[in-house]
């Protein structure tokens, strides 16, 4: 059982290079199924979600070859339409993208209900709505989603609510449908745009990605491509929060500053200095921060995936802050862990009220999901004393070499492997 041990309270400095975007790469890797030729995908992060996607592709018959540590070649020509197994699908939400890609390629898909972080109810009704509009019928039996269609036909799709996953699935399936598909109330996140750019580089005809209306004219064939994934907006934002919490001066490289603007605005508002360059941002923490309000919104609003990290920074801001979560139900599961460190936070429904304290103090805490784990790292680095963070497998789903990158900035962090108490008790129970 691995954990992070962090001795906080140190000022950090230096440069950190951001990896490829988790939320973009998982969609792009799944979309490679739609190609009739091999694809080379660059700037992929070394994270567990990527490993799982590549394992699924290989088990389905694709030829997967690592060119180097950040580049993979996928040859989908030998791929078979086999079910995506539960054991893999339960580990990540992005397994749902195989619904759109398999349907687009084979007019048929069989995928276990997706898993991932427990952030509350995340139904796939909008996904099924778009597949039905394109001509597919579906059943859900034994936890398996089954899609079939004689052929896919372009149509008008209006999403009842903004959904990144459903938008991505609709784009992928519609790319191989006959005729024109128009998606209204589409998600505008950077990784939606990156997926559309990837498909267009393969010969797809997609217009309007990044706006609420996306038009897709289906094509019969998609060819191979070489494509570089965008930098990870949330990893960059997390290091911006680290700089703020530790009152440090950090240069964050390989970023798209425009993607970071919602995060930048909030940090500047509380008293952090942010300087933007062409492909980097310099973040300089201040001595005193003031509380503020944060409300998560679809892009270009403040991203839900940065809400816990921002809350960790606000625990030591003067006065009161109010954080409203409008995307997920269970995004505040990290609050109890921050309270163990001395944070003064109360939660009512989807609103957290944070009364700033002078300093957090180290304590044993547990990552309850990916971004909660990131928030605990932010808090621990700024706290007094030693913090032990358990269940760090959540963090490794979305952050590449987090402890190595932090140590490069001067942080006192190490990864420790210790026996799982539950496993250690098994022989004893048997003996009794």
PLY file of the C-alpha trace (Angstrom):
ply
format ascii 1.0
element vertex 432
property float x
property float y
property float z
element edge 431
property int vertex1
property int vertex2
end_header
0.00 0.00 0.00
1.71 3.17 -1.21
1.43 6.56 0.43
2.98 10.00 0.11
4.89 11.39 3.09
5.13 15.18 2.84
6.96 17.52 5.21
5.35 20.87 4.51
6.11 24.48 5.11
8.96 24.80 2.60
9.10 27.46 -0.08
9.56 25.93 -3.51
11.22 27.32 -6.63
12.22 26.36 -10.14
10.53 25.03 -13.26
8.08 22.20 -13.90
7.07 20.77 -17.28
3.42 19.80 -17.72
2.52 16.46 -19.30
-0.11 15.68 -21.93
-3.76 16.17 -20.98
-5.36 13.17 -19.29
-8.89 14.13 -20.36
-7.82 14.57 -23.99
-5.58 11.55 -24.38
-8.10 8.98 -23.11
-10.59 10.15 -25.76
-7.97 10.33 -28.51
-6.61 6.84 -27.79
-10.14 5.41 -27.94
-10.84 7.36 -31.16
-7.87 5.73 -32.89
-10.21 2.73 -33.39
-11.97 4.73 -36.12
-8.87 4.84 -38.33
-8.25 2.43 -41.20
-4.50 2.88 -40.75
-1.97 3.12 -37.88
-1.90 6.33 -35.81
1.02 7.81 -33.88
0.03 9.81 -30.79
2.61 12.00 -29.08
2.84 13.72 -25.68
0.94 10.97 -23.86
1.30 11.08 -20.06
2.56 8.07 -18.10
-0.55 7.62 -15.94
-2.65 4.60 -15.02
-5.70 5.70 -17.06
-3.55 5.67 -20.22
-2.16 2.24 -19.32
-5.70 0.86 -18.92
-6.89 2.28 -22.27
-3.86 0.80 -24.05
-4.46 -2.57 -22.36
-8.08 -2.53 -23.53
-7.00 -1.74 -27.10
-4.43 -4.55 -27.07
-6.91 -7.06 -25.62
-9.35 -6.16 -28.40
-6.73 -7.05 -31.00
-5.10 -3.70 -31.84
-1.32 -3.64 -32.25
-0.02 -1.22 -29.61
3.67 -0.22 -29.70
5.42 2.30 -27.48
7.76 4.32 -29.72
9.23 6.10 -26.71
8.00 7.00 -23.23
5.65 9.72 -24.53
4.71 8.35 -27.97
2.56 5.36 -28.91
1.70 3.81 -32.27
-1.70 2.14 -32.52
-2.58 -0.08 -35.47
-6.35 -0.76 -35.19
-6.62 -2.73 -38.46
-6.57 -6.07 -36.59
-9.03 -4.95 -33.91
-12.08 -7.10 -33.21
-15.41 -5.96 -31.82
-15.21 -7.78 -28.49
-16.84 -6.63 -25.25
-14.87 -4.17 -23.13
-14.55 -6.17 -19.89
-15.93 -5.04 -16.55
-12.59 -5.43 -14.74
-11.05 -2.73 -16.95
-14.15 -0.57 -17.47
-14.81 -0.22 -13.72
-11.47 1.53 -13.26
-12.21 4.62 -15.35
-15.03 6.77 -16.63
-13.38 7.14 -20.05
-14.12 3.50 -20.93
-17.51 4.84 -22.05
-15.74 6.34 -25.09
-15.49 2.84 -26.55
-19.26 3.01 -27.06
-18.89 5.80 -29.63
-15.79 4.44 -31.35
-16.94 0.81 -31.64
-20.36 1.94 -32.84
-18.71 4.19 -35.42
-16.45 1.42 -36.69
-18.61 -1.72 -36.40
-22.16 -0.31 -35.98
-22.12 -2.36 -32.80
-20.65 -1.98 -29.30
-20.65 -3.94 -26.04
-19.11 -2.07 -23.11
-19.45 -2.57 -19.35
-20.90 0.36 -17.44
-17.97 2.73 -16.78
-16.38 3.39 -13.39
-13.88 6.01 -12.23
-13.94 8.36 -9.25
-17.03 8.27 -7.05
-18.28 11.81 -7.62
-21.98 11.01 -7.49
-24.49 10.00 -10.10
-23.07 10.26 -13.62
-25.71 8.65 -15.85
-25.12 7.85 -19.51
-28.60 8.91 -20.62
-27.23 11.74 -22.78
-24.81 9.32 -24.44
-27.64 6.90 -25.24
-29.76 9.77 -26.53
-27.12 10.72 -29.11
-26.62 7.10 -30.22
-30.37 6.66 -30.67
-30.53 9.86 -32.73
-27.89 8.40 -35.05
-29.96 5.24 -35.57
-28.70 2.83 -32.91
-30.84 0.78 -30.56
-29.57 -0.12 -27.11
-30.12 -2.44 -24.16
-28.49 -2.53 -20.71
-28.25 -6.06 -19.36
-26.12 -7.35 -16.51
-24.21 -4.08 -16.32
-23.33 -4.24 -20.03
-24.36 -1.52 -22.50
-25.18 -3.05 -25.89
-25.52 -0.89 -29.01
-26.51 -2.06 -32.49
-27.36 -0.26 -35.74
-27.86 -1.32 -39.35
-26.10 1.94 -40.26
-25.52 5.30 -38.64
-27.31 8.32 -40.13
-26.57 11.95 -39.29
-29.19 13.81 -37.28
-29.88 16.82 -35.06
-28.79 16.21 -31.44
-29.70 18.56 -28.61
-28.26 17.76 -25.19
-30.59 18.49 -22.26
-27.54 19.37 -20.19
-23.94 20.15 -20.98
-22.01 16.87 -21.01
-18.36 16.49 -22.02
-18.54 12.71 -22.29
-21.72 12.67 -24.36
-20.35 15.38 -26.67
-17.18 13.35 -27.25
-19.14 10.15 -27.90
-21.46 11.96 -30.32
-18.51 13.43 -32.26
-16.83 10.04 -32.60
-19.91 8.12 -33.71
-21.14 10.90 -36.04
-17.74 11.06 -37.78
-18.59 7.75 -39.48
-22.35 8.32 -39.93
-23.97 9.03 -43.29
-24.77 12.73 -43.78
-24.71 15.73 -41.49
-24.96 15.71 -37.68
-25.54 18.94 -35.75
-24.86 18.85 -31.99
-26.45 21.66 -29.97
-25.59 22.59 -26.37
-22.23 20.87 -26.95
-19.46 20.94 -24.35
-16.67 23.44 -25.15
-13.79 22.09 -23.05
-10.25 22.14 -24.52
-10.13 18.34 -24.68
-13.30 18.30 -26.83
-11.51 20.62 -29.27
-8.38 18.45 -29.15
-10.38 15.33 -30.03
-12.02 17.13 -32.97
-8.61 18.31 -34.19
-7.28 14.74 -33.96
-10.20 13.35 -35.98
-9.89 16.16 -38.55
-6.21 15.28 -38.97
-7.44 11.78 -39.93
-9.79 13.16 -42.56
-12.95 13.84 -40.54
-15.12 16.88 -41.33
-15.88 18.55 -37.97
-16.65 22.26 -37.58
-17.44 24.34 -34.51
-15.62 22.41 -31.76
-15.16 24.83 -28.87
-18.59 26.41 -29.44
-22.06 25.21 -28.40
-22.90 24.03 -31.93
-20.75 21.40 -33.63
-21.38 20.25 -37.21
-20.06 16.89 -38.37
-20.31 15.57 -41.91
-19.67 11.85 -41.78
-16.97 10.24 -43.91
-16.54 6.68 -45.13
-12.89 6.39 -44.24
-10.40 7.88 -41.78
-6.68 7.59 -42.48
-3.70 7.36 -40.15
-2.12 10.42 -38.59
0.61 11.67 -36.26
-0.84 13.90 -33.56
0.45 15.67 -30.43
-1.90 15.85 -27.41
-2.42 19.26 -25.74
-0.86 19.98 -22.31
-2.89 19.14 -19.22
-4.85 22.18 -18.07
-5.65 20.61 -14.67
-2.11 19.45 -13.92
-0.93 22.99 -14.71
-3.66 24.43 -12.49
-2.65 22.08 -9.67
0.94 23.33 -9.78
-0.39 26.90 -9.81
-2.26 26.01 -6.59
0.94 24.48 -5.17
2.80 27.76 -5.81
0.01 29.69 -4.09
-0.24 27.39 -1.05
3.52 27.36 -0.47
3.97 31.07 -1.25
6.52 30.08 -3.88
7.86 31.30 -7.24
7.35 28.57 -9.88
7.61 28.65 -13.67
5.13 26.19 -15.19
6.14 25.22 -18.74
4.45 23.49 -21.69
1.01 25.03 -21.10
-1.61 26.89 -23.12
-2.20 30.01 -20.97
-5.64 30.65 -22.50
-6.84 27.29 -21.14
-5.76 28.42 -17.66
-7.56 31.79 -17.64
-10.46 30.77 -15.31
-7.91 29.47 -12.77
-5.62 32.47 -13.24
-8.45 34.94 -12.61
-9.34 33.38 -9.24
-5.74 33.14 -8.05
-5.04 36.76 -9.00
-8.23 37.83 -7.22
-7.08 36.36 -3.89
-3.58 37.91 -4.15
-1.41 35.56 -6.23
0.78 37.02 -9.01
0.55 35.28 -12.40
2.69 36.22 -15.39
1.81 34.70 -18.79
4.20 33.79 -21.61
3.62 32.06 -24.96
3.75 28.52 -23.54
4.38 29.06 -19.83
3.05 30.83 -16.73
5.02 32.09 -13.76
3.14 31.95 -10.46
4.37 33.87 -7.42
2.58 33.28 -4.14
1.90 36.11 -1.71
2.09 36.44 2.07
-1.61 37.10 2.58
-4.66 36.00 0.59
-8.24 37.18 0.82
-11.26 34.91 0.62
-13.40 34.78 -2.50
-16.29 32.96 -4.13
-15.79 30.07 -6.56
-18.52 28.41 -8.62
-17.71 25.57 -10.96
-19.13 25.86 -14.47
-18.65 24.21 -17.86
-15.79 25.72 -19.88
-14.93 28.59 -20.03
-16.06 28.76 -16.41
-14.03 27.57 -13.42
-13.33 23.83 -13.93
-14.79 21.34 -11.47
-11.52 19.38 -11.63
-9.75 22.36 -10.00
-12.32 22.99 -7.28
-10.69 20.86 -4.52
-7.21 22.30 -5.16
-8.58 25.86 -5.05
-10.41 25.07 -1.81
-7.12 23.85 -0.32
-5.54 27.23 -1.09
-8.53 29.11 0.38
-8.27 27.28 3.73
-5.58 29.80 4.71
-7.06 32.92 3.07
-8.25 35.72 5.36
-12.00 35.87 5.93
-14.66 33.64 4.43
-14.78 31.93 1.05
-17.74 30.22 -0.59
-17.25 27.33 -3.01
-20.24 26.14 -5.04
-20.10 22.87 -6.98
-22.55 22.83 -9.88
-21.27 19.75 -11.76
-20.91 16.76 -9.40
-22.78 15.73 -6.25
-19.89 14.19 -4.29
-17.09 16.64 -5.03
-16.74 17.63 -1.34
-15.64 14.23 -0.01
-12.17 15.70 0.54
-13.47 18.20 3.12
-13.29 15.78 6.07
-9.63 15.15 5.24
-8.81 18.87 5.17
-10.58 19.23 8.53
-8.13 16.67 9.95
-5.42 19.18 9.02
-7.18 22.01 10.83
-9.26 23.54 8.04
-12.49 25.28 9.07
-15.00 24.17 6.41
-18.74 23.58 6.59
-20.74 21.98 3.79
-24.41 22.35 3.03
-25.52 20.52 -0.11
-23.41 21.79 -2.99
-21.93 24.76 -1.11
-18.84 24.79 1.10
-18.08 27.77 3.35
-14.40 28.11 4.27
-13.28 30.27 7.18
-9.57 30.93 6.74
-7.10 29.73 9.40
-3.50 30.84 9.97
-1.93 27.51 9.05
-2.87 23.91 8.36
-1.05 21.16 10.27
0.12 17.81 8.99
-2.02 14.74 9.66
-2.73 11.27 8.22
-5.32 11.69 5.45
-6.81 9.65 2.60
-7.32 10.54 -1.06
-10.98 9.83 -1.85
-10.65 10.51 -5.58
-8.18 11.90 -8.14
-8.64 15.64 -7.56
-9.19 15.19 -3.82
-5.75 13.60 -3.70
-4.30 16.58 -5.56
-5.96 18.95 -3.08
-4.41 17.08 -0.14
-0.97 17.38 -1.75
-1.51 21.14 -2.16
-2.62 21.44 1.47
0.19 19.25 2.81
2.91 21.23 1.03
1.69 24.43 2.64
1.04 22.90 6.05
3.21 22.78 9.14
4.62 19.35 9.96
4.28 15.96 8.29
1.29 14.70 6.32
0.79 11.10 5.20
-1.57 10.69 2.24
-3.02 7.22 1.69
-4.78 5.71 -1.37
-2.50 7.60 -3.75
-3.47 5.28 -6.63
-6.22 7.84 -7.23
-3.59 10.53 -7.84
-1.61 8.30 -10.20
-4.67 7.95 -12.42
-4.18 11.51 -13.62
-0.76 12.90 -12.62
2.55 11.74 -14.08
5.46 11.42 -11.65
3.89 13.87 -9.22
6.39 13.29 -6.40
9.38 13.55 -8.78
8.15 16.82 -10.26
7.54 18.25 -6.78
10.96 17.13 -5.55
12.44 18.93 -8.55
10.95 22.12 -7.12
12.45 21.45 -3.69
9.48 19.79 -1.98
10.10 17.27 0.80
7.92 14.45 -0.53
8.53 10.74 -0.90
6.49 7.71 -1.86
6.54 4.94 0.74
5.32 1.38 0.26
4.04 -0.24 3.45
2.03 -3.41 4.11
-1.74 -3.15 3.86
-3.11 -3.71 7.41
-6.13 -5.56 5.99
-3.83 -8.00 4.13
-1.63 -8.48 7.19
-4.66 -9.50 9.27
-5.72 -12.34 6.92
-3.21 -14.98 8.14
-4.08 -14.11 11.72
-7.81 -14.56 11.07
-7.15 -17.91 9.40
-5.07 -19.06 12.37
-7.86 -18.14 14.75
0 1
1 2
2 3
3 4
4 5
5 6
6 7
7 8
8 9
9 10
10 11
11 12
12 13
13 14
14 15
15 16
16 17
17 18
18 19
19 20
20 21
21 22
22 23
23 24
24 25
25 26
26 27
27 28
28 29
29 30
30 31
31 32
32 33
33 34
34 35
35 36
36 37
37 38
38 39
39 40
40 41
41 42
42 43
43 44
44 45
45 46
46 47
47 48
48 49
49 50
50 51
51 52
52 53
53 54
54 55
55 56
56 57
57 58
58 59
59 60
60 61
61 62
62 63
63 64
64 65
65 66
66 67
67 68
68 69
69 70
70 71
71 72
72 73
73 74
74 75
75 76
76 77
77 78
78 79
79 80
80 81
81 82
82 83
83 84
84 85
85 86
86 87
87 88
88 89
89 90
90 91
91 92
92 93
93 94
94 95
95 96
96 97
97 98
98 99
99 100
100 101
101 102
102 103
103 104
104 105
105 106
106 107
107 108
108 109
109 110
110 111
111 112
112 113
113 114
114 115
115 116
116 117
117 118
118 119
119 120
120 121
121 122
122 123
123 124
124 125
125 126
126 127
127 128
128 129
129 130
130 131
131 132
132 133
133 134
134 135
135 136
136 137
137 138
138 139
139 140
140 141
141 142
142 143
143 144
144 145
145 146
146 147
147 148
148 149
149 150
150 151
151 152
152 153
153 154
154 155
155 156
156 157
157 158
158 159
159 160
160 161
161 162
162 163
163 164
164 165
165 166
166 167
167 168
168 169
169 170
170 171
171 172
172 173
173 174
174 175
175 176
176 177
177 178
178 179
179 180
180 181
181 182
182 183
183 184
184 185
185 186
186 187
187 188
188 189
189 190
190 191
191 192
192 193
193 194
194 195
195 196
196 197
197 198
198 199
199 200
200 201
201 202
202 203
203 204
204 205
205 206
206 207
207 208
208 209
209 210
210 211
211 212
212 213
213 214
214 215
215 216
216 217
217 218
218 219
219 220
220 221
221 222
222 223
223 224
224 225
225 226
226 227
227 228
228 229
229 230
230 231
231 232
232 233
233 234
234 235
235 236
236 237
237 238
238 239
239 240
240 241
241 242
242 243
243 244
244 245
245 246
246 247
247 248
248 249
249 250
250 251
251 252
252 253
253 254
254 255
255 256
256 257
257 258
258 259
259 260
260 261
261 262
262 263
263 264
264 265
265 266
266 267
267 268
268 269
269 270
270 271
271 272
272 273
273 274
274 275
275 276
276 277
277 278
278 279
279 280
280 281
281 282
282 283
283 284
284 285
285 286
286 287
287 288
288 289
289 290
290 291
291 292
292 293
293 294
294 295
295 296
296 297
297 298
298 299
299 300
300 301
301 302
302 303
303 304
304 305
305 306
306 307
307 308
308 309
309 310
310 311
311 312
312 313
313 314
314 315
315 316
316 317
317 318
318 319
319 320
320 321
321 322
322 323
323 324
324 325
325 326
326 327
327 328
328 329
329 330
330 331
331 332
332 333
333 334
334 335
335 336
336 337
337 338
338 339
339 340
340 341
341 342
342 343
343 344
344 345
345 346
346 347
347 348
348 349
349 350
350 351
351 352
352 353
353 354
354 355
355 356
356 357
357 358
358 359
359 360
360 361
361 362
362 363
363 364
364 365
365 366
366 367
367 368
368 369
369 370
370 371
371 372
372 373
373 374
374 375
375 376
376 377
377 378
378 379
379 380
380 381
381 382
382 383
383 384
384 385
385 386
386 387
387 388
388 389
389 390
390 391
391 392
392 393
393 394
394 395
395 396
396 397
397 398
398 399
399 400
400 401
401 402
402 403
403 404
404 405
405 406
406 407
407 408
408 409
409 410
410 411
411 412
412 413
413 414
414 415
415 416
416 417
417 418
418 419
419 420
420 421
421 422
422 423
423 424
424 425
425 426
426 427
427 428
428 429
429 430
430 431
